[in-house]
Amino acid sequence: MIGKWIDCRVRPGAREAFAAGQRRWSAISDRPGLVGQTGGWAPGADRALLLALWSDEPAYTRFMRERHDRAAAHADQRSSCTGIEVATGPVVLTMPGAAPSLPAALARATVLRAADCRLHPGRTDHFLDVQRELWAPGMAAADGMLGGTVTRLTPERHLVTTLWTTPAAHHAYTTHHLPALLARAGVPTDVHTLTGHLLPLEPSWHIGADA
């Protein structure tokens, strides 16, 4: 699976124009290999964040070659942005949750938690072991966690994303589960810098396969 993280800096006053363009991306729902896409506004900023998942690299490469530029022209968002940063990479871990599949998790979620982790040199294997053995089962035990992914954006940059039913469910997790997990994880040993986002999702930005 391929993960894609899209960070759009939107011009002041251009939110509506950007959002209208984002809804036009629904035209790609027929693309073979699309697992789904979701996103929303970063709280307190003119900044839109989007997560897209593709079944494999050939499907994503085919989309980029055959449809992306036409879809981007149709969305017509360039004038509403001051900058767009895109990072892609393989999904190296999928995390189970209450949803039966990642497409179902993307469709049901109202909140996305993203942790953009820059790792210390040589700590990647240990970081992934901790994600697999501690964080994945620990978050799966929380009510309202629908599923998640860990995407390797560069050898020392990993994006951890989890999908939640409601903000209240995520808050309950941070209150009742997170402190004990943090105490065991030893995050500073692996992670040099962590940038976190708790993103309310825009329902009209969701793109499901064959939606």
Contacts in CASP RR format, 6 or more apart in sequence:
PFRMAT RR
TARGET T0000
AUTHOR 0000-0000-0000
METHOD contacts of the structure
MODEL  1
MIGKWIDCRVRPGAREAFAAGQRRWSAISDRPGLVGQTGGWAPGADRALL
LALWSDEPAYTRFMRERHDRAAAHADQRSSCTGIEVATGPVVLTMPGAAP
SLPAALARATVLRAADCRLHPGRTDHFLDVQRELWAPGMAAADGMLGGTV
TRLTPERHLVTTLWTTPAAHHAYTTHHLPALLARAGVPTDVHTLTGHLLP
LEPSWHIGADA
1 35 0 8 1.000
1 53 0 8 1.000
1 54 0 8 1.000
1 55 0 8 1.000
1 56 0 8 1.000
1 90 0 8 1.000
1 91 0 8 1.000
1 94 0 8 1.000
1 149 0 8 1.000
2 53 0 8 1.000
2 54 0 8 1.000
2 55 0 8 1.000
2 56 0 8 1.000
2 57 0 8 1.000
2 59 0 8 1.000
2 60 0 8 1.000
2 88 0 8 1.000
2 89 0 8 1.000
2 90 0 8 1.000
2 91 0 8 1.000
3 51 0 8 1.000
3 52 0 8 1.000
3 53 0 8 1.000
3 54 0 8 1.000
3 88 0 8 1.000
3 89 0 8 1.000
3 90 0 8 1.000
3 91 0 8 1.000
3 149 0 8 1.000
3 151 0 8 1.000
3 159 0 8 1.000
4 50 0 8 1.000
4 51 0 8 1.000
4 52 0 8 1.000
4 53 0 8 1.000
4 54 0 8 1.000
4 60 0 8 1.000
4 86 0 8 1.000
4 87 0 8 1.000
4 88 0 8 1.000
4 89 0 8 1.000
5 49 0 8 1.000
5 50 0 8 1.000
5 51 0 8 1.000
5 86 0 8 1.000
5 87 0 8 1.000
5 88 0 8 1.000
5 114 0 8 1.000
5 116 0 8 1.000
5 151 0 8 1.000
5 153 0 8 1.000
5 159 0 8 1.000
6 48 0 8 1.000
6 49 0 8 1.000
6 50 0 8 1.000
6 51 0 8 1.000
6 52 0 8 1.000
6 84 0 8 1.000
6 85 0 8 1.000
6 86 0 8 1.000
7 47 0 8 1.000
7 48 0 8 1.000
7 49 0 8 1.000
7 84 0 8 1.000
7 85 0 8 1.000
7 86 0 8 1.000
8 18 0 8 1.000
8 47 0 8 1.000
8 48 0 8 1.000
8 49 0 8 1.000
8 50 0 8 1.000
8 77 0 8 1.000
8 81 0 8 1.000
8 83 0 8 1.000
8 84 0 8 1.000
9 46 0 8 1.000
9 47 0 8 1.000
9 81 0 8 1.000
9 82 0 8 1.000
9 83 0 8 1.000
9 84 0 8 1.000
10 18 0 8 1.000
10 46 0 8 1.000
10 47 0 8 1.000
10 48 0 8 1.000
10 80 0 8 1.000
10 81 0 8 1.000
10 82 0 8 1.000
11 46 0 8 1.000
11 80 0 8 1.000
11 81 0 8 1.000
11 82 0 8 1.000
12 46 0 8 1.000
13 46 0 8 1.000
14 46 0 8 1.000
14 79 0 8 1.000
14 80 0 8 1.000
14 81 0 8 1.000
15 41 0 8 1.000
15 46 0 8 1.000
17 77 0 8 1.000
17 79 0 8 1.000
17 80 0 8 1.000
18 48 0 8 1.000
18 77 0 8 1.000
18 80 0 8 1.000
18 81 0 8 1.000
19 202 0 8 1.000
19 204 0 8 1.000
19 205 0 8 1.000
21 75 0 8 1.000
21 76 0 8 1.000
21 77 0 8 1.000
21 80 0 8 1.000
22 48 0 8 1.000
22 50 0 8 1.000
22 75 0 8 1.000
22 77 0 8 1.000
22 202 0 8 1.000
22 204 0 8 1.000
22 205 0 8 1.000
23 204 0 8 1.000
23 205 0 8 1.000
24 71 0 8 1.000
24 74 0 8 1.000
24 75 0 8 1.000
24 76 0 8 1.000
25 37 0 8 1.000
25 71 0 8 1.000
25 75 0 8 1.000
25 205 0 8 1.000
25 207 0 8 1.000
26 207 0 8 1.000
26 211 0 8 1.000
27 71 0 8 1.000
27 74 0 8 1.000
28 34 0 8 1.000
28 37 0 8 1.000
28 63 0 8 1.000
28 67 0 8 1.000
28 71 0 8 1.000
28 207 0 8 1.000
29 207 0 8 1.000
29 208 0 8 1.000
29 209 0 8 1.000
29 210 0 8 1.000
29 211 0 8 1.000
30 210 0 8 1.000
31 59 0 8 1.000
31 63 0 8 1.000
31 67 0 8 1.000
31 209 0 8 1.000
32 59 0 8 1.000
32 62 0 8 1.000
33 54 0 8 1.000
33 55 0 8 1.000
33 56 0 8 1.000
33 59 0 8 1.000
33 60 0 8 1.000
33 63 0 8 1.000
33 209 0 8 1.000
34 52 0 8 1.000
34 53 0 8 1.000
34 54 0 8 1.000
34 55 0 8 1.000
34 59 0 8 1.000
34 63 0 8 1.000
34 207 0 8 1.000
34 208 0 8 1.000
34 209 0 8 1.000
35 53 0 8 1.000
35 54 0 8 1.000
35 55 0 8 1.000
35 102 0 8 1.000
35 103 0 8 1.000
35 106 0 8 1.000
35 209 0 8 1.000
36 52 0 8 1.000
36 53 0 8 1.000
36 102 0 8 1.000
36 103 0 8 1.000
36 106 0 8 1.000
36 206 0 8 1.000
36 207 0 8 1.000
36 208 0 8 1.000
36 209 0 8 1.000
37 50 0 8 1.000
37 51 0 8 1.000
37 52 0 8 1.000
37 53 0 8 1.000
37 106 0 8 1.000
37 205 0 8 1.000
37 206 0 8 1.000
37 207 0 8 1.000
37 208 0 8 1.000
38 50 0 8 1.000
38 51 0 8 1.000
38 106 0 8 1.000
38 109 0 8 1.000
38 112 0 8 1.000
38 163 0 8 1.000
38 201 0 8 1.000
38 205 0 8 1.000
38 206 0 8 1.000
38 207 0 8 1.000
39 48 0 8 1.000
39 49 0 8 1.000
39 50 0 8 1.000
39 51 0 8 1.000
39 112 0 8 1.000
39 199 0 8 1.000
39 201 0 8 1.000
39 202 0 8 1.000
39 205 0 8 1.000
39 206 0 8 1.000
40 48 0 8 1.000
40 49 0 8 1.000
40 50 0 8 1.000
40 112 0 8 1.000
40 199 0 8 1.000
40 200 0 8 1.000
40 201 0 8 1.000
40 202 0 8 1.000
40 205 0 8 1.000
41 47 0 8 1.000
41 48 0 8 1.000
41 49 0 8 1.000
41 199 0 8 1.000
41 200 0 8 1.000
41 202 0 8 1.000
42 48 0 8 1.000
42 49 0 8 1.000
42 197 0 8 1.000
42 199 0 8 1.000
43 198 0 8 1.000
43 199 0 8 1.000
43 200 0 8 1.000
49 112 0 8 1.000
49 114 0 8 1.000
49 197 0 8 1.000
49 199 0 8 1.000
50 205 0 8 1.000
51 112 0 8 1.000
51 114 0 8 1.000
51 161 0 8 1.000
52 207 0 8 1.000
53 91 0 8 1.000
53 102 0 8 1.000
53 106 0 8 1.000
53 149 0 8 1.000
54 60 0 8 1.000
54 63 0 8 1.000
57 90 0 8 1.000
60 88 0 8 1.000
72 78 0 8 1.000
87 153 0 8 1.000
87 154 0 8 1.000
87 157 0 8 1.000
87 159 0 8 1.000
88 153 0 8 1.000
89 151 0 8 1.000
89 152 0 8 1.000
89 153 0 8 1.000
90 151 0 8 1.000
90 152 0 8 1.000
91 149 0 8 1.000
91 150 0 8 1.000
91 151 0 8 1.000
92 128 0 8 1.000
92 150 0 8 1.000
92 151 0 8 1.000
92 152 0 8 1.000
92 158 0 8 1.000
93 128 0 8 1.000
93 131 0 8 1.000
93 132 0 8 1.000
93 136 0 8 1.000
93 149 0 8 1.000
93 150 0 8 1.000
94 102 0 8 1.000
94 147 0 8 1.000
94 148 0 8 1.000
94 149 0 8 1.000
94 150 0 8 1.000
95 131 0 8 1.000
95 135 0 8 1.000
95 136 0 8 1.000
95 139 0 8 1.000
95 140 0 8 1.000
95 147 0 8 1.000
95 148 0 8 1.000
95 149 0 8 1.000
95 150 0 8 1.000
95 162 0 8 1.000
96 136 0 8 1.000
96 140 0 8 1.000
96 147 0 8 1.000
97 105 0 8 1.000
97 139 0 8 1.000
97 140 0 8 1.000
97 145 0 8 1.000
97 146 0 8 1.000
97 147 0 8 1.000
97 148 0 8 1.000
98 143 0 8 1.000
98 144 0 8 1.000
98 145 0 8 1.000
98 146 0 8 1.000
98 147 0 8 1.000
98 165 0 8 1.000
99 105 0 8 1.000
99 108 0 8 1.000
99 146 0 8 1.000
99 147 0 8 1.000
99 163 0 8 1.000
102 147 0 8 1.000
102 148 0 8 1.000
102 149 0 8 1.000
103 208 0 8 1.000
103 209 0 8 1.000
104 146 0 8 1.000
105 146 0 8 1.000
105 147 0 8 1.000
105 148 0 8 1.000
105 163 0 8 1.000
106 163 0 8 1.000
106 206 0 8 1.000
106 208 0 8 1.000
107 206 0 8 1.000
107 208 0 8 1.000
108 146 0 8 1.000
108 163 0 8 1.000
108 165 0 8 1.000
109 146 0 8 1.000
109 163 0 8 1.000
109 164 0 8 1.000
109 165 0 8 1.000
109 201 0 8 1.000
110 164 0 8 1.000
110 165 0 8 1.000
110 166 0 8 1.000
110 167 0 8 1.000
110 200 0 8 1.000
110 201 0 8 1.000
111 163 0 8 1.000
111 164 0 8 1.000
111 165 0 8 1.000
111 166 0 8 1.000
111 167 0 8 1.000
111 169 0 8 1.000
111 170 0 8 1.000
111 198 0 8 1.000
111 199 0 8 1.000
111 200 0 8 1.000
111 201 0 8 1.000
112 161 0 8 1.000
112 162 0 8 1.000
112 163 0 8 1.000
112 164 0 8 1.000
112 197 0 8 1.000
112 198 0 8 1.000
112 199 0 8 1.000
112 201 0 8 1.000
113 161 0 8 1.000
113 162 0 8 1.000
113 164 0 8 1.000
113 170 0 8 1.000
113 196 0 8 1.000
113 197 0 8 1.000
113 198 0 8 1.000
113 199 0 8 1.000
114 159 0 8 1.000
114 160 0 8 1.000
114 161 0 8 1.000
114 196 0 8 1.000
114 197 0 8 1.000
114 199 0 8 1.000
115 159 0 8 1.000
115 160 0 8 1.000
115 161 0 8 1.000
115 194 0 8 1.000
115 195 0 8 1.000
115 196 0 8 1.000
115 197 0 8 1.000
116 157 0 8 1.000
116 159 0 8 1.000
116 194 0 8 1.000
116 195 0 8 1.000
116 196 0 8 1.000
116 197 0 8 1.000
117 127 0 8 1.000
117 157 0 8 1.000
117 158 0 8 1.000
117 159 0 8 1.000
117 160 0 8 1.000
117 190 0 8 1.000
117 191 0 8 1.000
117 193 0 8 1.000
117 194 0 8 1.000
118 156 0 8 1.000
118 157 0 8 1.000
118 191 0 8 1.000
118 192 0 8 1.000
118 193 0 8 1.000
118 194 0 8 1.000
119 127 0 8 1.000
119 156 0 8 1.000
119 157 0 8 1.000
119 158 0 8 1.000
119 190 0 8 1.000
119 191 0 8 1.000
119 192 0 8 1.000
120 156 0 8 1.000
120 189 0 8 1.000
120 190 0 8 1.000
120 191 0 8 1.000
120 192 0 8 1.000
121 156 0 8 1.000
122 156 0 8 1.000
123 156 0 8 1.000
123 189 0 8 1.000
123 190 0 8 1.000
123 191 0 8 1.000
124 155 0 8 1.000
124 156 0 8 1.000
124 158 0 8 1.000
126 189 0 8 1.000
126 190 0 8 1.000
127 158 0 8 1.000
127 190 0 8 1.000
127 191 0 8 1.000
128 150 0 8 1.000
128 158 0 8 1.000
130 185 0 8 1.000
130 186 0 8 1.000
130 190 0 8 1.000
131 150 0 8 1.000
131 160 0 8 1.000
134 181 0 8 1.000
134 184 0 8 1.000
134 185 0 8 1.000
135 160 0 8 1.000
135 181 0 8 1.000
135 185 0 8 1.000
138 177 0 8 1.000
138 181 0 8 1.000
139 145 0 8 1.000
139 162 0 8 1.000
139 173 0 8 1.000
139 177 0 8 1.000
139 181 0 8 1.000
140 147 0 8 1.000
141 177 0 8 1.000
142 169 0 8 1.000
142 172 0 8 1.000
142 173 0 8 1.000
142 176 0 8 1.000
142 177 0 8 1.000
143 169 0 8 1.000
143 172 0 8 1.000
143 173 0 8 1.000
144 164 0 8 1.000
144 165 0 8 1.000
144 166 0 8 1.000
144 169 0 8 1.000
144 170 0 8 1.000
144 173 0 8 1.000
145 162 0 8 1.000
145 163 0 8 1.000
145 164 0 8 1.000
145 169 0 8 1.000
145 173 0 8 1.000
146 162 0 8 1.000
146 163 0 8 1.000
146 164 0 8 1.000
146 165 0 8 1.000
147 162 0 8 1.000
147 163 0 8 1.000
148 161 0 8 1.000
148 162 0 8 1.000
148 163 0 8 1.000
149 159 0 8 1.000
149 160 0 8 1.000
149 161 0 8 1.000
150 158 0 8 1.000
150 159 0 8 1.000
150 160 0 8 1.000
150 161 0 8 1.000
151 158 0 8 1.000
151 159 0 8 1.000
151 161 0 8 1.000
152 158 0 8 1.000
153 159 0 8 1.000
164 170 0 8 1.000
164 173 0 8 1.000
167 198 0 8 1.000
167 200 0 8 1.000
170 198 0 8 1.000
187 194 0 8 1.000
END
